[in-house]
Amino acid sequence: MGCDIHFYVEVLSPKGEWTLAPGQLAPCDHCGGTMLDPDNKYCGNCKKELSEHEPTTGKCWFDFTKLNPVPQPCAYSCGDGTQLNEIFYRGRDYELFGILSGVRGDAVEGFTQENRGMPLDPSPVLARDALSPDYHSHTWYTLKELQAHDWTRYEYMASFRSTINQMQDLAHDHEDVRAVFWYDN
């Protein structure tokens, strides 16, 4: 079992309130975002038994390859057919975790925000979802802060650079979009 990131993007509304940006995984009432069938016996997409999936996440062990050693969810649809939306960043990259928050990797002096905690004014969804005792190392960055780092130094971090570009598409200015995230083991 490894360390996973729970990564969300928030946008500042015209009313001055942070809200979850569109296009993120919003767990449905049916499966709680696990994509598992209601009796928790079979995957909601590939129909394989859960013994062939990572516990509690629905990630299919059969997606493992030498190039992609982290299992991925089988699909973005729930067992009842409810379509779930994509999230901004999904992955297990310990070097990235270290850069962002000093978790499981080396921090970058002058950039890494270790022990920053949750923002004081998170969206209600994140305020509720971040409370699990299994979660740790909560932190956040504005788009401006993320863009201050030279991500091109890490050729293989294309998916995270893509997330930063997606955040840019949401921004009116670089302070009205932020990433909020934490980890679990």
C-alpha positions as CSV (number, residue, x, y, z in Angstrom):
1,M,0.0,0.0,0.0
2,G,1.4,3.4,-0.9
3,C,0.7,7.0,-0.3
4,D,-2.1,8.6,-2.4
5,I,-2.8,12.3,-3.1
6,H,-6.4,13.7,-2.9
7,F,-6.0,16.7,-5.2
8,Y,-8.8,19.3,-5.8
9,V,-9.0,22.7,-7.5
10,E,-11.0,25.6,-6.1
11,V,-12.1,28.8,-7.8
12,L,-12.9,32.0,-6.1
13,S,-16.5,33.0,-6.9
14,P,-17.6,36.6,-7.6
15,K,-19.1,36.6,-4.0
16,G,-15.6,35.9,-2.6
17,E,-16.3,32.2,-1.7
18,W,-14.2,29.3,-2.7
19,T,-16.0,26.6,-4.7
20,L,-14.9,23.4,-6.3
21,A,-13.9,24.0,-9.9
22,P,-16.0,22.2,-12.5
23,G,-14.7,18.9,-13.9
24,Q,-13.8,17.1,-10.6
25,L,-14.7,13.8,-9.2
26,A,-18.0,14.3,-7.4
27,P,-18.8,11.0,-5.6
28,C,-22.3,10.0,-6.3
29,D,-24.7,8.7,-3.7
30,H,-24.6,5.2,-5.2
31,C,-20.9,4.4,-4.7
32,G,-19.3,7.2,-2.8
33,G,-16.8,7.7,-5.7
34,T,-15.4,4.2,-5.5
35,M,-17.1,3.0,-8.7
36,L,-17.9,-0.2,-6.9
37,D,-21.2,-1.9,-7.1
38,P,-23.5,-1.4,-4.1
39,D,-22.8,-4.8,-2.5
40,N,-19.1,-4.1,-2.7
41,K,-18.5,-7.4,-4.5
42,Y,-17.7,-6.5,-8.1
43,C,-16.2,-3.5,-9.9
44,G,-18.8,-1.2,-11.3
45,N,-17.1,-1.1,-14.6
46,C,-15.1,-4.2,-15.5
47,K,-17.2,-6.5,-13.3
48,K,-14.1,-8.3,-11.9
49,E,-14.2,-9.4,-8.3
50,L,-12.9,-6.9,-5.8
51,S,-10.1,-9.2,-4.9
52,E,-8.7,-8.1,-8.3
53,H,-8.9,-4.4,-7.3
54,E,-7.1,-2.2,-4.8
55,P,-9.2,-2.1,-1.6
56,T,-11.6,0.9,-1.1
57,T,-10.6,2.6,-4.4
58,G,-11.8,0.3,-7.2
59,K,-8.4,0.6,-8.9
60,C,-8.0,-2.4,-11.1
61,W,-4.8,-4.4,-10.5
62,F,-4.9,-5.5,-14.1
63,D,-3.9,-1.9,-15.2
64,F,-0.4,-2.4,-13.8
65,T,2.4,-2.3,-16.3
66,K,6.1,-1.7,-16.0
67,L,5.5,1.8,-17.4
68,N,2.5,2.5,-15.2
69,P,3.0,0.7,-11.9
70,V,0.1,2.5,-10.2
71,P,-3.4,1.0,-10.8
72,Q,-5.9,3.3,-12.3
73,P,-9.7,3.3,-11.9
74,C,-11.3,1.1,-14.5
75,A,-13.6,3.9,-15.6
76,Y,-15.3,7.1,-14.6
77,S,-18.7,5.6,-14.3
78,C,-20.5,4.2,-11.3
79,G,-22.0,0.8,-11.1
80,D,-25.5,2.2,-11.7
81,G,-24.2,3.9,-14.9
82,T,-23.9,7.4,-13.2
83,Q,-21.1,9.2,-15.0
84,L,-18.5,10.6,-12.7
85,N,-16.4,13.6,-13.8
86,E,-12.6,13.6,-14.2
87,I,-10.4,15.0,-11.6
88,F,-7.5,17.4,-12.3
89,Y,-4.6,15.3,-11.1
90,R,-4.5,11.6,-10.3
91,G,-1.4,9.7,-9.7
92,R,1.2,8.5,-7.3
93,D,4.5,10.3,-7.9
94,Y,6.6,10.5,-4.7
95,E,9.0,13.0,-6.3
96,L,6.0,15.3,-7.0
97,F,4.6,14.8,-3.5
98,G,8.0,15.8,-2.1
99,I,8.2,18.9,-4.3
100,L,4.7,20.0,-3.3
101,S,4.7,19.2,0.4
102,G,7.8,17.2,1.5
103,V,5.8,14.0,1.6
104,R,7.6,10.8,0.5
105,G,10.2,12.9,-1.4
106,D,12.6,15.8,-1.2
107,A,11.3,19.3,-0.7
108,V,12.5,22.1,-2.9
109,E,13.9,25.0,-0.9
110,G,12.1,28.2,-1.5
111,F,9.0,26.5,-3.1
112,T,7.7,23.5,-1.1
113,Q,4.8,24.4,1.3
114,E,5.2,21.9,4.1
115,N,2.7,21.8,7.0
116,R,0.7,24.7,5.5
117,G,-2.6,23.0,6.5
118,M,-6.0,23.5,5.0
119,P,-6.8,27.0,3.8
120,L,-8.8,29.0,6.3
121,D,-11.7,29.3,3.9
122,P,-12.1,26.1,2.0
123,S,-15.2,25.2,0.0
124,P,-17.8,23.3,2.1
125,V,-17.2,20.1,0.2
126,L,-13.4,20.1,0.9
127,A,-13.9,21.3,4.5
128,R,-16.0,18.1,5.1
129,D,-14.0,15.7,3.0
130,A,-10.6,16.6,4.5
131,L,-11.5,15.5,8.0
132,S,-10.7,11.8,7.9
133,P,-8.2,10.8,10.5
134,D,-6.4,8.8,7.8
135,Y,-5.5,12.0,5.9
136,H,-2.4,13.9,6.5
137,S,-0.1,16.7,5.3
138,H,-2.9,19.0,4.1
139,T,-1.6,22.0,2.0
140,W,-2.5,24.3,-0.8
141,Y,-1.1,26.5,-3.5
142,T,-2.5,29.3,-5.6
143,L,-2.1,29.1,-9.4
144,K,0.5,31.9,-9.1
145,E,2.5,29.9,-6.6
146,L,2.5,26.8,-8.7
147,Q,3.5,28.7,-11.8
148,A,6.5,30.1,-10.0
149,H,8.2,26.7,-10.1
150,D,10.0,25.5,-13.2
151,W,8.0,22.3,-13.9
152,T,9.8,21.7,-17.2
153,R,12.7,20.3,-15.3
154,Y,10.7,17.2,-14.8
155,E,9.9,15.8,-18.2
156,Y,7.8,12.9,-16.9
157,M,5.5,15.2,-15.0
158,A,3.4,16.1,-18.0
159,S,0.1,15.2,-16.3
160,F,0.8,17.6,-13.5
161,R,1.9,20.3,-15.9
162,S,-1.4,19.6,-17.7
163,T,-3.3,20.2,-14.4
164,I,-1.6,23.6,-14.0
165,N,-2.6,24.5,-17.6
166,Q,-6.2,23.4,-16.8
167,M,-6.1,25.7,-13.7
168,Q,-4.9,28.5,-15.9
169,D,-8.0,28.1,-18.1
170,L,-10.1,28.7,-15.0
171,A,-8.3,31.8,-13.9
172,H,-9.3,35.5,-14.1
173,D,-6.1,36.2,-12.2
174,H,-3.6,33.9,-10.7
175,E,-4.9,34.3,-7.2
176,D,-8.4,33.2,-7.8
177,V,-7.6,29.5,-8.5
178,R,-5.9,27.2,-6.1
179,A,-5.0,23.6,-5.6
180,V,-5.9,22.0,-2.2
181,F,-4.7,18.6,-1.4
182,W,-3.7,16.0,1.2
183,Y,-2.5,12.5,1.4
184,D,-3.4,9.1,2.8
185,N,-1.4,5.9,3.4
